[in-house]
Amino acid sequence: MSELFESPYRVPFDGSFRMARASTSPPEDTERKKDLKQRLADAVSELDSLQSTMYAQDRYALLLVFQAMDAAGKDGTIRAVLTGVNPAGCQVFSFKQPSSLELDHDFLWRSVCALPERGRIGVFNRSYYEEVLVVRVNPELLASQRLPHVPEGNALWAERLESIRDHERHLARNGTVVLKFFLNVSREEQRQRFLSRLKEDHKQWKFSAADLRERVNWDDYMHAYEEALNETSRAWAPWYAIPADDKHFMRTTVAEIIVAHLRSLDIDYPEIAESDRQRIAELQGLLK
């Protein structure tokens, strides 16, 4: 497990997180766009170096989980943070509506199949948390899951959150660093981004009428997010609620948190045995 990184955006582990108090805007003293872009570039460069070391050591994996309301900027953040990182060292999975095969398994199965190997960075664009967010807000989706028994009230969501906690702890114990980011966009900023998608030709493909239907359920989603973050933000798999109304601040903050966690790991390039060093010297001599 990496050492805890102190951040004002880390969700506490004591259940005290409240969505109403979580900021969607950056601090007033936030740097200019130009400076944020430079900080992001510096963080991405260091992330590339750290990933190369992690790959060579082959002891840890890194799993990044992104969850957010529509138009919060998940795709752009993932692209911005990983651009410049060796493509061979990372993999991105987007979890959409489950297939018939996935529905024949438990709700964690499809994400387990996509976990990163040691040495690599895995990114989940949405994740198993959809099962306590989208499905919770739209419980009619449970019918397609053909569960043998659906407990009454909120018991099912409590059980699934417990399964998620256990799952993430198991991953951490076996060398996967789990970092989770909730990109916290305001309802007004989401409205503006939806309008932008509708007005600009090159963005219209991103818009779906389903986005507006889900927007009607905003308060239900905020309740579901608040409980999910409180129940699953733990030392071995912390959540970070990142202000998402300013995309440059959001991307830079995410990148710097990831780098800070990787710095804290005990990773280094493998040491070469003395016998191997002698052999390397011999091989260098042959190439002269």
C-alpha positions as CSV (number, residue, x, y, z in Angstrom):
1,M,0.0,0.0,0.0
2,S,1.3,3.5,-0.9
3,E,1.6,6.0,1.9
4,L,-1.4,8.3,2.3
5,F,-1.1,11.5,0.3
6,E,-2.5,14.5,2.2
7,S,-5.0,16.3,0.0
8,P,-7.9,18.6,0.7
9,Y,-9.9,16.5,-1.8
10,R,-9.3,13.1,-0.2
11,V,-12.6,11.7,1.0
12,P,-12.3,11.0,4.8
13,F,-12.4,7.4,6.0
14,D,-14.8,8.1,8.9
15,G,-18.0,8.6,6.9
16,S,-18.1,12.4,7.3
17,F,-18.0,13.3,3.6
18,R,-21.0,15.4,2.5
19,M,-21.7,16.2,-1.1
20,A,-23.3,19.5,-0.3
21,R,-19.9,20.7,1.2
22,A,-17.7,19.3,-1.5
23,S,-16.5,22.1,-3.8
24,T,-17.0,21.9,-7.6
25,S,-14.8,25.0,-8.2
26,P,-11.1,25.4,-7.8
27,P,-9.7,27.6,-5.0
28,E,-9.7,31.3,-5.5
29,D,-5.9,31.4,-5.6
30,T,-5.7,28.8,-8.4
31,E,-2.9,29.5,-10.9
32,R,-3.4,30.7,-14.4
33,K,-4.3,28.3,-17.2
34,K,-0.7,28.5,-18.6
35,D,0.8,27.6,-15.2
36,L,-1.6,24.7,-14.7
37,K,-0.8,23.3,-18.1
38,Q,2.9,23.4,-17.3
39,R,2.3,21.6,-13.9
40,L,0.3,19.0,-15.8
41,A,3.1,18.5,-18.3
42,D,5.6,18.1,-15.5
43,A,3.4,15.6,-13.7
44,V,2.8,13.5,-16.8
45,S,6.6,13.4,-17.5
46,E,7.2,12.2,-14.0
47,L,4.4,9.7,-14.3
48,D,6.0,8.2,-17.4
49,S,9.3,7.8,-15.6
50,L,7.6,6.2,-12.5
51,Q,5.6,3.8,-14.7
52,S,8.8,2.7,-16.4
53,T,10.4,1.9,-13.1
54,M,7.3,0.2,-11.9
55,Y,7.2,-1.9,-15.1
56,A,10.9,-2.9,-14.7
57,Q,10.4,-3.9,-11.0
58,D,7.2,-5.9,-11.8
59,R,5.9,-5.8,-8.2
60,Y,3.1,-3.3,-8.2
61,A,0.1,-2.4,-10.4
62,L,-1.8,0.8,-10.4
63,L,-5.6,1.0,-10.9
64,L,-7.2,4.3,-11.5
65,V,-11.0,4.5,-11.2
66,F,-13.0,7.4,-12.6
67,Q,-16.6,8.1,-11.8
68,A,-18.7,11.2,-12.5
69,M,-21.9,12.6,-13.8
70,D,-22.1,13.0,-17.5
71,A,-20.0,15.9,-19.0
72,A,-17.8,16.1,-16.0
73,G,-14.7,15.4,-18.1
74,K,-13.7,11.8,-17.5
75,D,-12.5,11.1,-21.1
76,G,-10.6,14.3,-21.3
77,T,-8.9,13.8,-18.0
78,I,-7.8,10.3,-18.7
79,R,-6.4,11.4,-22.1
80,A,-4.6,14.4,-20.6
81,V,-3.1,12.4,-17.7
82,L,-1.9,9.5,-19.8
83,T,-0.8,11.3,-22.9
84,G,3.0,11.0,-22.8
85,V,3.0,7.7,-20.8
86,N,4.3,4.7,-22.7
87,P,1.2,3.1,-24.3
88,A,2.6,-0.4,-23.6
89,G,2.5,0.4,-19.9
90,C,-1.2,1.4,-19.6
91,Q,-4.6,0.2,-20.5
92,V,-8.1,1.9,-20.4
93,F,-11.4,0.1,-20.1
94,S,-14.8,1.8,-20.4
95,F,-17.7,0.0,-18.7
96,K,-21.0,0.6,-20.4
97,Q,-24.2,-1.5,-20.4
98,P,-23.3,-5.1,-19.4
99,S,-23.5,-7.8,-22.1
100,S,-25.5,-11.0,-21.7
101,L,-22.3,-12.8,-20.8
102,E,-21.4,-10.3,-18.1
103,L,-24.9,-10.5,-16.7
104,D,-24.4,-14.2,-16.2
105,H,-21.7,-13.4,-13.6
106,D,-21.6,-11.5,-10.4
107,F,-21.3,-7.7,-10.7
108,L,-17.5,-7.6,-10.1
109,W,-16.6,-10.2,-12.7
110,R,-16.3,-8.1,-15.8
111,S,-14.0,-5.6,-14.0
112,V,-11.8,-8.4,-12.5
113,C,-11.1,-9.6,-16.0
114,A,-9.8,-6.1,-16.9
115,L,-7.4,-5.6,-13.9
116,P,-3.9,-4.4,-14.8
117,E,-1.0,-6.8,-14.6
118,R,2.0,-5.9,-12.3
119,G,4.0,-3.1,-13.7
120,R,1.1,-1.5,-15.6
121,I,-1.4,1.2,-15.1
122,G,-5.1,0.2,-15.5
123,V,-7.8,2.8,-16.0
124,F,-11.5,2.2,-15.4
125,N,-13.7,4.8,-17.1
126,R,-16.7,4.1,-15.0
127,S,-16.5,0.8,-13.1
128,Y,-18.2,-1.7,-10.8
129,Y,-19.4,1.4,-8.9
130,E,-22.1,1.7,-11.5
131,E,-23.8,-1.1,-9.7
132,V,-24.4,1.2,-6.6
133,L,-24.9,4.3,-8.6
134,V,-26.8,3.9,-11.9
135,V,-28.5,0.7,-10.8
136,R,-29.4,2.2,-7.5
137,V,-31.0,5.2,-9.1
138,N,-32.6,3.0,-11.7
139,P,-33.5,-0.2,-9.8
140,E,-35.6,-1.6,-12.7
141,L,-32.2,-2.6,-14.2
142,L,-31.9,-5.3,-11.5
143,A,-34.5,-7.4,-13.5
144,S,-31.9,-8.2,-16.2
145,Q,-29.4,-9.4,-13.5
146,R,-31.7,-12.3,-12.5
147,L,-30.5,-12.3,-8.9
148,P,-31.7,-15.3,-6.8
149,H,-32.8,-12.9,-4.1
150,V,-33.2,-9.1,-3.8
151,P,-33.2,-7.9,-0.2
152,E,-35.7,-5.3,0.8
153,G,-34.9,-1.6,1.3
154,N,-31.2,-0.6,1.1
155,A,-29.8,-4.0,2.1
156,L,-28.7,-4.9,-1.4
157,W,-26.6,-1.7,-1.8
158,A,-25.1,-2.2,1.6
159,E,-24.1,-5.7,0.6
160,R,-22.6,-4.5,-2.7
161,L,-20.6,-1.8,-1.0
162,E,-19.3,-4.3,1.5
163,S,-18.2,-6.6,-1.5
164,I,-16.5,-3.6,-3.1
165,R,-14.6,-2.8,0.1
166,D,-13.4,-6.4,0.4
167,H,-12.5,-6.6,-3.2
168,E,-10.4,-3.4,-3.1
169,R,-8.6,-4.5,0.1
170,H,-7.8,-7.8,-1.6
171,L,-6.3,-6.0,-4.5
172,A,-4.2,-3.7,-2.3
173,R,-2.9,-6.7,-0.3
174,N,-1.7,-8.2,-3.5
175,G,0.2,-5.2,-4.9
176,T,-2.4,-3.2,-6.8
177,V,-2.5,0.5,-5.8
178,V,-6.1,1.6,-6.1
179,L,-6.9,5.3,-6.5
180,K,-10.4,6.5,-7.2
181,F,-11.5,9.9,-8.6
182,F,-15.0,11.4,-8.4
183,L,-15.0,14.3,-10.8
184,N,-17.4,16.6,-9.0
185,V,-19.1,18.9,-11.6
186,S,-21.9,21.3,-10.6
187,R,-25.3,21.0,-12.1
188,E,-25.0,24.4,-13.7
189,E,-21.7,23.6,-15.3
190,Q,-23.1,20.3,-16.6
191,R,-26.0,22.3,-18.2
192,Q,-23.5,24.6,-19.9
193,R,-21.5,21.7,-21.3
194,F,-24.7,20.0,-22.6
195,L,-25.6,23.2,-24.3
196,S,-22.1,23.4,-25.8
197,R,-22.5,19.9,-27.2
198,L,-25.8,20.7,-28.8
199,K,-24.5,24.0,-30.3
200,E,-21.2,22.8,-31.8
201,D,-21.3,20.4,-34.7
202,H,-18.1,18.5,-33.7
203,K,-19.5,17.9,-30.2
204,Q,-23.1,16.8,-31.0
205,W,-22.1,13.2,-31.3
206,K,-21.4,13.2,-27.6
207,F,-24.9,14.1,-26.6
208,S,-27.6,11.6,-25.8
209,A,-31.2,12.2,-24.8
210,A,-30.5,9.7,-22.0
211,D,-28.2,12.3,-20.5
212,L,-31.1,14.6,-19.8
213,R,-33.2,11.8,-18.3
214,E,-30.4,11.1,-15.9
215,R,-30.0,14.8,-15.1
216,V,-33.6,14.7,-13.7
217,N,-32.4,12.3,-11.1
218,W,-29.5,14.6,-9.9
219,D,-30.4,14.6,-6.2
220,D,-30.8,10.8,-6.2
221,Y,-27.3,10.5,-7.8
222,M,-25.8,12.8,-5.3
223,H,-27.2,10.7,-2.4
224,A,-25.9,7.5,-4.0
225,Y,-22.4,9.0,-4.6
226,E,-22.3,10.3,-1.0
227,E,-23.0,6.9,0.4
228,A,-20.7,5.1,-2.0
229,L,-17.8,7.4,-1.3
230,N,-18.3,7.3,2.5
231,E,-18.6,3.5,2.5
232,T,-15.6,2.7,0.3
233,S,-13.0,5.5,0.8
234,R,-10.4,3.6,2.9
235,A,-6.6,3.9,3.4
236,W,-6.1,1.0,0.9
237,A,-8.4,2.5,-1.8
238,P,-9.0,6.3,-1.2
239,W,-11.5,8.4,-3.0
240,Y,-10.7,11.9,-4.2
241,A,-13.6,14.3,-4.9
242,I,-12.0,16.6,-7.4
243,P,-13.6,20.0,-8.3
244,A,-14.5,19.5,-12.0
245,D,-15.9,22.9,-13.1
246,D,-12.4,24.0,-14.3
247,K,-11.0,21.3,-16.5
248,H,-7.4,22.5,-16.3
249,F,-7.4,22.5,-12.5
250,M,-9.1,19.1,-12.4
251,R,-6.6,17.4,-14.7
252,T,-3.6,18.8,-13.0
253,T,-4.8,17.9,-9.6
254,V,-5.6,14.3,-10.6
255,A,-2.1,13.9,-12.3
256,E,-0.3,15.3,-9.2
257,I,-2.2,13.0,-6.8
258,I,-1.3,9.9,-8.9
259,V,2.4,11.0,-9.0
260,A,2.5,11.6,-5.3
261,H,1.2,8.1,-4.6
262,L,3.7,6.4,-6.9
263,R,6.5,8.4,-5.4
264,S,5.7,6.9,-2.0
265,L,6.1,3.3,-3.2
266,D,9.3,1.4,-2.7
267,I,10.0,1.1,-6.4
268,D,13.4,1.1,-8.2
269,Y,15.0,-0.6,-11.1
270,P,16.1,-4.2,-10.3
271,E,19.7,-4.5,-9.2
272,I,22.1,-6.4,-11.5
273,A,24.0,-9.2,-9.9
274,E,27.8,-9.0,-10.1
275,S,28.0,-12.0,-12.4
276,D,25.6,-10.4,-14.8
277,R,27.6,-7.2,-14.7
278,Q,30.7,-9.1,-15.8
279,R,28.7,-10.7,-18.6
280,I,27.4,-7.3,-19.7
281,A,31.0,-6.0,-19.8
282,E,32.0,-9.0,-22.0
283,L,29.1,-8.4,-24.3
284,Q,30.0,-4.7,-24.6
285,G,33.5,-5.8,-25.6
286,L,32.2,-8.0,-28.4
287,L,30.3,-5.0,-29.8
288,K,33.4,-2.8,-30.1
